[in-house]
Amino acid sequence: GRGSFLGSAPAIGFSEPTCDGSCGLLNQSKLGNGLFLYNRDAYDNDEEAVIAFSGPARVTITRFATEKHYDALVVGGQSISGANFKLPLTVEIPDGPATIEWTSDSSETDAGWTLELQQSATDVVIPVQSTKLLEHEVEVVTAYRKEERLEGVSIEISDYIHSEMPPSAAYAPQSVHFRDDNESPGVIEGVASIEPSEATMSHKWGHVGFYRLYFADSEDIEVGPNWTVAAPKNHSEAALVSIPKMPLPADALWLVARAGNKRGLGSGEARVALVDVVRSQPTAANFSGDEDPVEGQITGSLTIAPAEFPAGILGYGVYVANGTVKDNFVAMVAAASDGGEVVHLVQFAVLPGQSLLVVSMYANGEETTEGVSVEVEDIFEDKATNDFRRMQQEEQQQQQQQQQQPAEPWLRRPRQPAYNEVQLLWTAMPMLHAATSGTAHSATTAGTAHSATTAGSRVLGSLTIPGLVGKQLGGEMAPPSAEQRAAIAASLAEALLLPSVGAKQVRLLRGLALSGAAARLRADGHSMYRRDRRVSSAGAAQNAQEPDSQQDTPALLVEFEVLPGDDADKSQVILDGVESRLILLSRGDLFAFFKKRKEGVCCCCLHFSIKRRCLLLLLMLSRGGAATARFDASLEARLLQAGAAVSKGLRTLLSEPQQLAPRRQDIQWLC
């Protein structure tokens, strides 16, 4: 039979992690003491896994790079996606059942993620009050209400007499901590901290006289030097051991601490894994150059050469900096699994005199104090001359431009929004038209020479759509769904009226969210953001009674390219047709401007030839207005079908296109 009852404690509802779904793709490890490691390297499309466990727990994400908004980890109800945030990221999980959910969509992947799950309250503690020892064995059983299991777990106990015995396991150190402060490989240096146990802290008399600290290998055999330090007189204080600069002992894996007194060393111990901390900055970094025409904003490819000692590096942190002083965090670039260099597309706002600083980042959240400085230069495009100017000359040229700005609204160039009013939603690398084999100088036929000159040809344009962005937690704008982006491409292809150009040849390169003010600034008088105005003969405009419902709506700016297809002989003709059609669509709103003038568009045309040209211009603009209206109606219908919340009577803005190919000289323009 069982002896006297010693105590009880409620069950804590603990549950170790279990996985359901694409779990075979995850690298899962149980490290002990309630610590679990989960890793997913470069992942595939359409993955889904759910890790179920019990809290309280702490989830620490140490590596992360996924497609923003579409491939995400949901930890404790918090959705995490993208790559440009500082790691490690810690999420506290409260008591009770909890899950970690991983999903990836059907397109675009990235480098993946790594997380640590540390469960607490994994043990049930039953306090036993001071009592007379009747037996040398204690049995622990599970119970439900008044029912107990017949089988239990038995452990041996002994009566500890401090004047006759070394410290019992109750007086073993609670923990030992050590951080290697020497960043050189194979060398350690630092201070070890030995924390006393609760039993040691609760007794006024000293059961512990000293602590012994030593290195141990994988078989718990002592290796290398050791240290003995007296226990502090204040039993609540930690004992500190200074470890001088020294080579790391061969085969040493652990740093072990044990308590002792005059009777010898106790049997209990505390240990910590020995980590040779090596901090090594990247060996080099190179920036490809600014590819973004927006003033004050830089986009380009950053190539990072790995550190000399890459062990322990999770990735590389990229900062906008003034010299070595970090200003703004830009991105965390995951280290290559093969130890090679990595290339990452970065986009950031910049001020004169700033540069990029690239540092190494480690799993414990630390990063190298020094890094590689990369000079960058903001280059933006002058749309009037198609020439690139330096940011340092911007102020003087802007003043000259304002003095020469024409008064006619149809001749004004749209201004660029400020960088802090623009948010990047997605990017896609341009898919240049594949070059044909052979070159123009070696071609034997005119067709081969022509194909060589049109390789890489395409037409670039941009489309502004009001209202097609949504707010997310934290104030970020959400991009349209993949179905909505496909609807935009299909509508553009349909509006071109060219049988040889389909939706697959229209690629959406980049999406930007514009604030309401930035969108109106870009429209610059376009009816998309203009209240309906009536113009009197004196030219004074009066606002209508009902303002446009889209007046303060944020907008989506889509930059796209149109490719000519595989027929090299007709590619230039197709590109010219695409460009002329987009020009017509971009001029549609000017017809509405002329129609609102009571005196008529040609009232000033006194000469017959001038009046004739005005009539031809009006005819062209009227065709553009009708085509623009049909495009807006088609896009609105497609977006509604794709689940987008767009307002009725959608009005968009197409910018004037740009053809990236030499024009053919044999085309005869008829006026």
HUTA-V312144 format. One record per run of one state. SS is the DSSP state (H for helix, E for strand, L for the rest). FROM is the first residue (numbers start at 1). TO is the last residue. If there is no record, write none. Layout:
BEGIN
ss=<SS:SS>
from=<FROM:FROM>
to=<TO:TO>
END
This chain:
BEGIN
ss=<L:E:L:H:L:E:L:E:L:E:L:E:L:E:L:E:L:E:L:E:L:E:L:E:L:E:L:H:L:E:L:E:L:H:L:E:L:E:L:E:L:E:L:E:L:E:L:E:L:E:L:E:L:E:L:E:L:E:L:E:L:E:L:E:L:E:H:L:H:L:H:E:L:H:L:H:L:E:L:E:L:H:L:E:L:H:L:H:E:L:H:L:H:L:E:L:E:L:E:L:H:L:H:L:E:L:H:L:E:L:E:L>
from=<1:18:22:23:26:27:33:35:41:48:66:72:76:78:81:89:104:112:120:137:141:143:145:147:149:153:157:169:172:175:179:187:196:198:203:210:217:222:231:239:248:254:262:264:266:270:274:282:288:297:308:313:323:325:335:342:350:355:363:367:368:372:375:379:383:387:391:404:409:412:419:422:428:440:443:446:454:458:467:470:472:473:476:477:479:482:496:503:506:515:516:524:527:530:533:536:541:544:555:564:568:587:588:596:597:598:608:642:652:655:658:660>
to=<17:21:22:25:26:32:34:40:47:65:71:75:77:80:88:103:111:119:136:140:142:144:146:148:152:156:168:171:174:178:186:195:197:202:209:216:221:230:238:247:253:261:263:265:269:273:281:287:296:307:312:322:324:334:341:349:354:362:366:367:371:374:378:382:386:390:403:408:411:418:421:427:439:442:445:453:457:466:469:471:472:475:476:478:481:495:502:505:514:515:523:526:529:532:535:540:543:554:563:567:586:587:595:596:597:607:641:651:654:657:659:671>
END
